[in-house]
């Protein structure tokens, strides 16, 4: 009986691995982290851009032209292919819309800790010269602020 309890606990812990998911170009954080934080105090935002050639989603800053950051959305975000949009928290966020939420801009190694290797590697493949990746905090309330 004791081995059954241990096996069940291992199964539960494995399912809480802290890995995000990939749905088309949408990269997400895990639903929660088993250990550690996973949040930062900065605002993350910009104009949503979908690059059809690279199949990457970016947040582009309004003030700085051509500076784009691949973006990792909160868990639950998904992709609508036609017409392109991110589905999140009951919203459709289409390219050209401006979004804002809590999070930060991080390098690959920290993203690996927050979202897992697969998501971090996919984001790094889209990253620009700075290597920075926009990361919405787990559970962040992302709002469309303009379109």
C-alpha positions as CSV (number, residue, x, y, z in Angstrom):
1,X,0.0,0.0,0.0
2,X,2.8,2.4,0.8
3,X,4.4,1.9,-2.6
4,X,1.1,2.8,-4.2
5,X,1.0,6.1,-2.3
6,X,4.6,6.9,-3.3
7,X,3.9,6.0,-7.0
8,X,0.8,8.3,-6.9
9,X,2.8,11.2,-5.4
10,X,5.5,10.8,-8.0
11,X,2.8,10.9,-10.8
12,X,1.2,14.0,-9.4
13,X,4.6,15.8,-9.0
14,X,5.6,14.8,-12.6
15,X,2.4,16.3,-13.9
16,X,3.3,19.6,-12.2
17,X,6.6,19.9,-14.1
18,X,6.4,23.6,-14.6
19,X,6.7,23.4,-18.3
20,X,4.8,25.8,-20.6
21,X,3.2,24.8,-23.9
22,X,3.4,25.7,-27.5
23,X,0.3,26.1,-29.7
24,X,1.4,27.3,-33.2
25,X,3.4,30.5,-32.6
26,X,1.8,30.9,-29.1
27,X,4.3,30.1,-26.3
28,X,2.9,29.9,-22.8
29,X,4.1,29.7,-19.2
30,X,3.1,26.8,-17.0
31,X,-0.2,27.1,-15.1
32,X,1.8,27.3,-11.9
33,X,5.3,26.6,-10.6
34,X,5.9,23.8,-8.2
35,X,8.8,25.6,-6.6
36,X,10.1,29.2,-6.8
37,X,8.6,32.5,-7.9
38,X,7.9,33.1,-11.6
39,X,7.0,36.7,-11.5
40,X,8.7,40.1,-11.9
41,X,7.6,43.6,-11.2
42,X,7.9,45.2,-14.7
43,X,5.2,46.0,-17.2
44,X,5.4,44.0,-20.4
45,X,3.6,45.4,-23.4
46,X,3.7,46.5,-27.0
47,X,2.1,46.0,-30.4
48,X,1.4,42.4,-31.3
49,X,3.3,41.4,-34.5
50,X,3.0,38.1,-36.3
51,X,5.8,37.3,-38.7
52,X,4.4,34.8,-41.2
53,X,7.9,34.0,-42.5
54,X,9.4,32.9,-39.1
55,X,6.0,32.0,-37.6
56,X,6.9,34.0,-34.5
57,X,4.8,36.3,-32.4
58,X,6.5,39.5,-31.1
59,X,5.7,42.5,-29.0
60,X,7.1,45.6,-30.6
61,X,7.6,48.8,-28.7
62,X,5.8,51.9,-30.0
63,X,8.7,54.2,-29.1
64,X,11.5,52.2,-30.6
65,X,10.9,51.2,-34.2
66,X,11.9,47.6,-35.2
67,X,12.7,46.4,-31.7
68,X,10.8,43.2,-31.3
69,X,10.7,40.7,-28.4
70,X,9.3,37.1,-28.8
71,X,6.6,36.8,-26.2
72,X,5.6,34.1,-23.7
73,X,1.9,34.4,-22.7
74,X,0.2,33.2,-19.5
75,X,-1.0,29.6,-19.4
76,X,-4.3,29.1,-21.3
77,X,-3.4,31.3,-24.3
78,X,-4.0,29.6,-27.6
79,X,-3.7,30.3,-31.3
80,X,-6.4,31.1,-33.9
81,X,-4.9,30.6,-37.3
82,X,-7.4,32.3,-39.6
83,X,-7.4,35.2,-39.2
84,X,-4.3,35.2,-36.9
85,X,-5.0,36.0,-33.2
86,X,-4.1,35.0,-29.7
87,X,-7.0,33.8,-27.6
88,X,-6.5,34.7,-24.0
89,X,-8.8,35.3,-21.0
90,X,-11.9,35.6,-23.2
91,X,-10.1,38.1,-25.6
92,X,-9.0,37.8,-29.2
93,X,-5.7,39.7,-29.5
94,X,-5.0,40.4,-33.2
95,X,-1.8,41.6,-34.8
96,X,-1.7,45.4,-34.5
97,X,-3.3,45.5,-31.1
98,X,-1.4,46.9,-28.1
99,X,-1.3,44.8,-25.0
100,X,-0.1,45.4,-21.4
101,X,0.4,43.1,-18.4
102,X,2.8,42.3,-15.6
103,X,6.1,40.5,-16.3
104,X,9.5,41.2,-17.5
105,X,12.1,40.9,-20.3
106,X,14.5,38.0,-19.7
107,X,17.3,36.0,-21.3
108,X,16.9,32.4,-22.4
109,X,18.4,30.8,-19.2
110,X,15.8,32.5,-16.9
111,X,13.0,31.7,-19.3
112,X,14.1,28.0,-19.1
113,X,13.5,28.2,-15.3
114,X,10.1,29.8,-15.7
115,X,8.7,28.0,-18.7
116,X,10.9,24.9,-19.5
117,X,13.4,24.2,-22.1
118,X,11.1,23.6,-25.1
119,X,9.3,27.0,-24.7
120,X,12.6,28.8,-23.9
121,X,14.3,27.3,-27.0
122,X,11.4,28.2,-29.3
123,X,11.5,31.8,-27.9
124,X,15.3,32.0,-28.4
125,X,14.9,31.0,-32.0
126,X,12.8,34.1,-32.5
127,X,14.8,36.5,-30.4
128,X,16.7,39.5,-31.8
129,X,20.2,40.7,-31.2
130,X,19.6,41.4,-27.5
131,X,18.3,37.9,-26.8
132,X,15.6,39.3,-24.6
133,X,12.2,37.6,-24.4
134,X,9.0,39.2,-23.2
135,X,7.5,37.1,-20.4
136,X,4.0,37.7,-18.9
137,X,3.9,36.6,-15.3
138,X,2.0,33.4,-14.6
139,X,-1.6,34.4,-14.1
140,X,-1.0,38.0,-15.4
141,X,-4.1,39.8,-16.4
142,X,-3.1,40.8,-20.0
143,X,-5.2,43.7,-21.3
144,X,-5.7,45.1,-24.8
145,X,-5.0,48.8,-24.3
146,X,-5.3,50.1,-27.9
147,X,-5.6,48.7,-31.4
